Amino acid sequence: MYTRQGNPAYAGTERDGSSPIRPDDLFFPTYVDLDRVAIPQADEQQRLLANVVHEMQRARRPLPRFFYLPAGRKAVIVHALDDHNTGAGTRETFDKLNAASPAGCSVADWQCLRATSWGYTGIALTDAQAAAYQAQGHELGVHVNTNCQDWTPASLPAFFAADLAAYQATFPSVAPQRSSRTHCIAWSDWATEAKVEQSRGIRFDMNYYYWPGSWVAGRPGYFTGSGLPMRFADTDGTRIDVYQAPSQLVNENDLVYPDAIAAMIDRAQGPEGYYGVLGTHDDYRDTAFSDGLVATALQKNVAIVSAAQMLDWLDGRNASSIAAGTFASGLLTFTVAADARARNLTLMVPAAAAAGPLTALTRGGAPVPFTLETIKGVAYAMATATSGTWSAQYGTPAPAGPFTLWPAGTLPANASEPGDTASVELGVRFTSDVNGYVKGIRFYKGPGNTGTHRGSLWSATGTQLATAVFANETATGWQQVLFATPVPVTAGTVYTASYLARRGRYAHDESYFDVAYDRPPLHALPDASGGNGVYRYGTSSGFPTNSWQATNYWVDVVFDTVP
């Protein structure tokens, strides 16, 4: 925050020798290393932190993210004009952008070239013209004037109140403005102006202004250490809900234009990955600056948008969310809630995990097209982030479940034991090749095995993990009950599935477990491993641990790799 917003120890002091106090005084002369100003230094450190978090979580679960800008854009220009009562600056700039926009373009998708004009009340524009430009997607508002003097927290609100009221009276059809840059960029302390703006519904500030030319010294770049709008913070760290959006491309800072515009776009879109929302200042002293801006943006396929458009999209992105789901057997599930304002929001899904490379990406069960891209050294699948339930499969997909030890048509050799009518818990000890979920219990019912049956799942040490009563049983054959909640189980861990036969007469096959029984991903253990099948006499459910002659009592599980 300090890197981006400036040194709080410099707040309220004149440092660059040119009054009034401006945002550049929070950085002057070397708070951010201008020899490395091409690098968004704060952003790069944040990206390093994100990569560390990603790598630390890699073995546990991949972490999907949203990209900074819509449609995977690496650079966007927020074009802002300060109109000091010029003869035609606002009209000619808006008309120029309209004419350069592609036929049939979509304003909402940032295909049309749009801009913001903050002007004095005497600009050469009627209210009807202002309303028409606003309807086209341009933004208009007042250029608040503090008389180019330092203000105080007590005096600043009056400047805003007077100028906003005068502008509204002159242009009643213009919506209340949501962005601002004051005349002379007066910024007399750390955060008062941001708080005054917030009180007036202004939430996008472009006062951080890369100037003067003697300090810039021909070096285009990110003097705040960031290319991305961030919210201001108060001196105690409290977040202020107003975005700080620096104006890096300033027509009076002695950079060579449009070369400086091209250089910053190329670094954003090229291998350096210095992504940026590039703010402009144009006071229409001539048309060369905006002519070069438009030509360069069109050549390099970079959107030109208004401050209001950028604000809406940022609010939408920050209101969108990714809810953590599950990660088992290489399958990641999660939920995306994309805010309607974040059109063309881009989802980034890691292209590899400990289970292997990403092999499929779906939303609501339907395949989602994606492209692979490396962002700061990490490979991601990039897809449009629409709302819904998503799944990402890593490595070889687990076979589709549910799974049971025995197929439905399997029959025991002895369907009923008529000589044993005592109440007994009967079970099978088993493992799975993969992590997954036990959803329920099955058993084979023969003649005379009547009464209410209860199925249970147990840990290896005898903890009852789930239980349920069988209902709607048939006279004979396989019976099944599902637990109210699937039970997560770990690959290679021994569990016991059992059921209580209150009147005995259970199905049985002796010597069945002299060897292991395998039906991947499930395996019934051999008797030599500590006994299988298992039983326990009693009138209530209990953990069965006894075994006799490796007898199979035909107890089964319902297992799946997804909950």
PyMOL commands that set and color helices and strands:
alter all, ss='L'
color gray80, all
select helices_A, chain A and resi 2-5+8-10+23-26+34-36+41-57+70-72+89-100+127-136+156-170+183-185+192-199+213-216+259-269+288-299+307-319+512-514+527-529
alter helices_A, ss='H'
color red, helices_A
select strands_A, chain A and resi 65-66+75-78+80-83+116-119+139-142+179-180+204-205+230-233+239-244+247-250+276-281+303-305+321-328+331-337+346-350+352-353+356-363+366-367+371-375+378-384+388-394+424-432+436-445+454-458+464-469+477-489+495-501+517-519+522-524+534-537+555-560
alter strands_A, ss='S'
color yellow, strands_A
deselect
rebuild
show_as cartoon
